[in-house]
Amino acid sequence: MNKYKKRITKKTFLMTLFCITFVSLFAQNKHTISGRIKDAETGEDLIGATVMVSKDYSKGTISNSYGYYSMTLKQGDYVLEFSYMGYQTLRKTISLNENMQLDIELEENSMELNEVEITAESADRNVTKNEMSITKISKKDIESIPVLFGEKDILKVVQLTPGVKSAGEGNSGFFVRGGGADQNLILLDEAPVYNASHLMGFFSVFNSDIIKDATLYKGGIPAKYGGRGSSVLDIKMNDGNSKKLGVSGGIGLISSKLMIEAPIVKNKGSFVVSARRTYADLFLKLSSKKELKNNQLYFYDLTAKANYQVSKRDRIYLSAYLGRDKLGMGSSFGFDWGNKTLTLRWNHIFGEKLFSNTSFIYSDYSYKINMTGGTQKFSLTSLIRDYNIKQDFTYYWNEKNTLQFGANMVYHKFLPGDFNQDGNKTLTISNKHAIESSIYLQNNYTATERLSINYGLRISHFNYVGPSTKYNFDDNGTLISKDTTIKKWQSIQQYFGFEPRLNIKYQLNEISSLKASYNRVSQYMHLLSNSTSGQPTDAWIPSSNNVKPLIVNQYAVGYFRNFLSNSLEFSAEAYYKTFDNQIDYKDGANLFLNETVESQLVYGKGYAYGLELLLKKTQGRLTGWIGYTYSRAFKKIPEINLGSSYPAKQDRIHDISIVVMYNLTDRVKLAANWVYYTGNAVTFPSGKYQIDGDVVPYYTERNGYRMPNYHRLDIGVTLEGKKYKESIDPKTGESIQVKKRVFSSWNFSLYNAYGRQNAYTITFRPNESDPSKTEAVQTSLFRFVPSISYNFKF
């Protein structure tokens, strides 16, 4: 027996030695080249820059969110091409005999016509990359498109893309593929932003000057993202100029902004600070009416970021956002709301193949209402606050496989409402607490030159914990029991989510491909709002023993094709989604300051489907896109409409957007966009009756009517100063172009150019000539809205 064991041991040892020797010999034939890709002028990391082997474009990679790339190749000599849209392609000849680090700086094209590209990726990325249902938004998109009051707004640009629908006139909220506004995860440097709007939704909280990159995932959502059912909008902030001091800003009709960026230590660290404020309230002080002088109506935001390279393998980042809106009517009424976020990140490179990012994230959204009635003062406060720790890894395994894996844990605190009278608490709705955690793994596998697969799995866990009050309701929403003894960290209800993700790309030829995707997402947090467009007082609640998590499954297929040397892109995507545990509200539901608000909710299923068409021109003087979306979104809840399916409020059958940008000259740029969409599904009264002389409307069908169809044209002109001047190269004596130190531009735009009176609200009142009849009254917000702004940079 011992002899047998020795024989097995010896055999195992020889097999192990053989495997190690084989792997070692194999590894000797392959080496890894890695590094960072940056902007040569500012030192900014370039996200999504392409690294390819010259004349063998099947071998390549792209830089990640921090500009880092890694690629493993057989030992030998290569010519590598580093490219990024709007930048000069750089070719490097290398002899790859060992692992090597190669940091690259790319220079912008000096030809101004090249700067009209509306994507920041390789020209055929839409065809070749294994991703679909994704919209990339560049800074140039945001700067070119005319918007309300001349305030550049990334969320307004997002609403012009197929599959994305505006929540309403002037509103920064949006719906994606039949999902509600609360089903969009909006991230600013990894921190969630719970209310992304200023001035009741007419502007977003994102200052366009400090945005470097934004990606919207409508489907095929990567496994590293979770917590929202319909989309992820991932926004990255500028790192700041690590080469020299830079100042930029703008002055508009209702707001001004200023941004300062500079090195901390040249080429090792930098910071950027951006501030913005509206000044409508300053004009009110000029009024001769006393009641207007003391009113307030403004918002401000402050965004900052710093980074420092501690060593060749370590880099730290600190990002922060603070924004607030203030609305006041003298001393009788005051309302303010806003967001705070803070993100601390640490990048570390383990060897050449393993990239690590560790993040500590804080997010806070709150609002406060102050009222004065006679000698009494009232106040109401509500908030949601997150503490988040997240660990992400990227392992560049080999030329066929790139692994991403990680975990995160979030502690949520909800304060639904705290009501005070004369400084004394008279009503406090029980605080709610939850812990949301997850782990994920995904692999981007290149099977052949034509076939690639991105597959992954996310496993999530949600624990609704104390201290809180536990309510139990029957099927009719009647309170059965109430438990106030739930202690801190005591579990009330737990949920697990199994969330597979899959993307498949098959390239038909050099200019076309077929793609398909599937994703399943569990959403454990819900926004309670019975308004058609979100309000600052809408409240978030966690899943609980009464409220189950929303489960969304999405299936999508697409055809992608390029024309005219990749200057013209076409795509067609079809999708189908199912919603389990879909939430709606009882008729006459009371959501505001309701301790037992869960009793006002009803549950069921939902489904959505649609077709998205996009034709986009990305090169030349004329750029832009035409997008069309056909979509339907329905709910089916037993307690509503006798259990029959009915349209969700975000159900819009047709949606068209046309965006055109034209460079008349190198310094004169024209832009226009036209939008059309079917009106929202709404609930209007079907009749009325009288009780003791009072007229009471009655309703028979949820969302059985439609708002009028919406359409609008916006136009804009940008006049730019000269970016370059002629100079003489002191070494060669030749004439060269040198970028000027100071650059400025003027922007003129007209919102709603043909004065369409689109419906903002529709109300009902007795007819003046015949009070026995009821008439509908439409309220419109904007007709012609001209704006002018001046921008500068030096």
Rosetta blueprint (number, residue, H / E / L):
1 M L
2 N H
3 K H
4 Y H
5 K H
6 K H
7 R H
8 I H
9 T H
10 K H
11 K H
12 T H
13 F H
14 L H
15 M H
16 T H
17 L H
18 F H
19 C H
20 I H
21 T H
22 F H
23 V H
24 S H
25 L H
26 F H
27 A H
28 Q H
29 N L
30 K E
31 H E
32 T E
33 I E
34 S E
35 G E
36 R E
37 I E
38 K E
39 D E
40 A L
41 E L
42 T L
43 G L
44 E L
45 D E
46 L L
47 I L
48 G L
49 A L
50 T E
51 V E
52 M E
53 V E
54 S L
55 K L
56 D E
57 Y E
58 S E
59 K E
60 G E
61 T E
62 I E
63 S L
64 N L
65 S L
66 Y L
67 G L
68 Y E
69 Y E
70 S E
71 M E
72 T E
73 L E
74 K E
75 Q L
76 G E
77 D E
78 Y E
79 V E
80 L E
81 E E
82 F E
83 S E
84 Y L
85 M L
86 G L
87 Y E
88 Q L
89 T L
90 L E
91 R E
92 K E
93 T E
94 I E
95 S E
96 L E
97 N L
98 E L
99 N L
100 M E
101 Q E
102 L L
103 D L
104 I E
105 E E
106 L E
107 E L
108 E E
109 N L
110 S L
111 M L
112 E H
113 L H
114 N H
115 E H
116 V H
117 E L
118 I L
119 T L
120 A L
121 E L
122 S L
123 A L
124 D L
125 R H
126 N H
127 V H
128 T H
129 K L
130 N L
131 E L
132 M L
133 S L
134 I E
135 T E
136 K E
137 I E
138 S L
139 K H
140 K H
141 D H
142 I H
143 E H
144 S H
145 I L
146 P L
147 V L
148 L H
149 F H
150 G H
151 E L
152 K L
153 D L
154 I H
155 L H
156 K H
157 V H
158 V H
159 Q L
160 L L
161 T L
162 P L
163 G L
164 V E
165 K E
166 S E
167 A L
168 G L
169 E L
170 G L
171 N L
172 S L
173 G L
174 F E
175 F E
176 V E
177 R L
178 G L
179 G L
180 G L
181 A H
182 D H
183 Q H
184 N E
185 L E
186 I E
187 L E
188 L E
189 D L
190 E L
191 A E
192 P E
193 V L
194 Y L
195 N L
196 A L
197 S E
198 H E
199 L H
200 M H
201 G H
202 F L
203 F E
204 S E
205 V L
206 F L
207 N L
208 S H
209 D H
210 I H
211 I E
212 K E
213 D E
214 A E
215 T E
216 L E
217 Y E
218 K L
219 G L
220 G L
221 I L
222 P L
223 A L
224 K L
225 Y L
226 G L
227 G L
228 R L
229 G L
230 S L
231 S E
232 V E
233 L E
234 D E
235 I E
236 K E
237 M E
238 N L
239 D L
240 G L
241 N L
242 S L
243 K L
244 K L
245 L L
246 G E
247 V E
248 S E
249 G E
250 G E
251 I E
252 G L
253 L L
254 I L
255 S E
256 S E
257 K E
258 L E
259 M E
260 I E
261 E E
262 A E
263 P E
264 I E
265 V E
266 K L
267 N L
268 K L
269 G E
270 S E
271 F E
272 V E
273 V E
274 S E
275 A E
276 R E
277 R E
278 T E
279 Y L
280 A H
281 D H
282 L H
283 F H
284 L H
285 K L
286 L L
287 S L
288 S L
289 K L
290 K H
291 E H
292 L H
293 K H
294 N L
295 N L
296 Q E
297 L E
298 Y E
299 F E
300 Y E
301 D E
302 L E
303 T E
304 A E
305 K E
306 A E
307 N E
308 Y E
309 Q E
310 V E
311 S E
312 K L
313 R L
314 D E
315 R E
316 I E
317 Y E
318 L E
319 S E
320 A E
321 Y E
322 L E
323 G E
324 R E
325 D E
326 K E
327 L E
328 G E
329 M E
330 G L
331 S L
332 S L
333 F E
334 G E
335 F E
336 D E
337 W E
338 G E
339 N E
340 K E
341 T E
342 L E
343 T E
344 L E
345 R E
346 W E
347 N E
348 H E
349 I E
350 F E
351 G L
352 E L
353 K L
354 L E
355 F E
356 S E
357 N E
358 T E
359 S E
360 F E
361 I E
362 Y E
363 S E
364 D E
365 Y E
366 S E
367 Y E
368 K E
369 I E
370 N E
371 M E
372 T E
373 G E
374 G L
375 T L
376 Q E
377 K E
378 F E
379 S E
380 L E
381 T E
382 S E
383 L E
384 I E
385 R E
386 D E
387 Y E
388 N E
389 I E
390 K E
391 Q E
392 D E
393 F E
394 T E
395 Y E
396 Y L
397 W L
398 N L
399 E L
400 K L
401 N E
402 T E
403 L E
404 Q E
405 F E
406 G E
407 A E
408 N E
409 M E
410 V E
411 Y E
412 H E
413 K E
414 F E
415 L E
416 P E
417 G E
418 D E
419 F E
420 N E
421 Q E
422 D L
423 G L
424 N E
425 K E
426 T E
427 L E
428 T E
429 I L
430 S L
431 N L
432 K E
433 H E
434 A E
435 I E
436 E E
437 S E
438 S E
439 I E
440 Y E
441 L E
442 Q E
443 N E
444 N E
445 Y E
446 T E
447 A L
448 T L
449 E L
450 R L
451 L E
452 S E
453 I E
454 N E
455 Y E
456 G E
457 L E
458 R E
459 I E
460 S E
461 H E
462 F E
463 N E
464 Y E
465 V E
466 G L
467 P L
468 S E
469 T E
470 K E
471 Y E
472 N E
473 F E
474 D L
475 D L
476 N L
477 G L
478 T L
479 L E
480 I E
481 S E
482 K E
483 D E
484 T E
485 T E
486 I E
487 K L
488 K L
489 W L
490 Q L
491 S E
492 I E
493 Q E
494 Q E
495 Y E
496 F E
497 G E
498 F E
499 E E
500 P E
501 R E
502 L E
503 N E
504 I E
505 K E
506 Y E
507 Q E
508 L E
509 N E
510 E L
511 I L
512 S E
513 S E
514 L E
515 K E
516 A E
517 S E
518 Y E
519 N E
520 R E
521 V E
522 S E
523 Q E
524 Y L
525 M E
526 H E
527 L E
528 L E
529 S L
530 N L
531 S L
532 T L
533 S L
534 G L
535 Q L
536 P L
537 T L
538 D L
539 A E
540 W E
541 I E
542 P E
543 S L
544 S L
545 N L
546 N L
547 V L
548 K L
549 P L
550 L E
551 I E
552 V E
553 N E
554 Q E
555 Y E
556 A E
557 V E
558 G E
559 Y E
560 F E
561 R E
562 N E
563 F E
564 L L
565 S L
566 N L
567 S L
568 L E
569 E E
570 F E
571 S E
572 A E
573 E E
574 A E
575 Y E
576 Y E
577 K E
578 T E
579 F E
580 D E
581 N E
582 Q E
583 I E
584 D E
585 Y E
586 K L
587 D L
588 G L
589 A L
590 N L
591 L L
592 F L
593 L L
594 N L
595 E L
596 T L
597 V H
598 E H
599 S H
600 Q H
601 L E
602 V E
603 Y E
604 G E
605 K E
606 G E
607 Y E
608 A E
609 Y E
610 G E
611 L E
612 E E
613 L E
614 L E
615 L E
616 K E
617 K E
618 T L
619 Q L
620 G L
621 R L
622 L E
623 T E
624 G E
625 W E
626 I E
627 G E
628 Y E
629 T E
630 Y E
631 S E
632 R E
633 A E
634 F E
635 K E
636 K E
637 I L
638 P L
639 E L
640 I L
641 N H
642 L H
643 G H
644 S L
645 S L
646 Y E
647 P E
648 A L
649 K L
650 Q L
651 D L
652 R L
653 I L
654 H E
655 D E
656 I E
657 S E
658 I E
659 V E
660 V E
661 M E
662 Y E
663 N E
664 L L
665 T L
666 D L
667 R L
668 V E
669 K E
670 L E
671 A E
672 A E
673 N E
674 W E
675 V E
676 Y E
677 Y E
678 T L
679 G L
680 N L
681 A E
682 V E
683 T L
684 F L
685 P L
686 S L
687 G E
688 K E
689 Y E
690 Q E
691 I E
692 D L
693 G L
694 D E
695 V E
696 V E
697 P E
698 Y E
699 Y L
700 T L
701 E L
702 R L
703 N L
704 G L
705 Y E
706 R E
707 M L
708 P L
709 N L
710 Y E
711 H E
712 R E
713 L E
714 D E
715 I E
716 G E
717 V E
718 T E
719 L E
720 E E
721 G L
722 K L
723 K L
724 Y E
725 K E
726 E E
727 S E
728 I E
729 D L
730 P L
731 K L
732 T L
733 G L
734 E L
735 S E
736 I E
737 Q E
738 V E
739 K E
740 K L
741 R L
742 V L
743 F E
744 S E
745 S E
746 W E
747 N E
748 F E
749 S E
750 L E
751 Y E
752 N L
753 A L
754 Y L
755 G L
756 R L
757 Q L
758 N L
759 A L
760 Y L
761 T E
762 I E
763 T E
764 F E
765 R E
766 P E
767 N L
768 E L
769 S L
770 D L
771 P L
772 S L
773 K L
774 T E
775 E E
776 A E
777 V E
778 Q E
779 T E
780 S L
781 L L
782 F L
783 R L
784 F L
785 V E
786 P E
787 S E
788 I E
789 S E
790 Y E
791 N E
792 F E
793 K E
794 F L
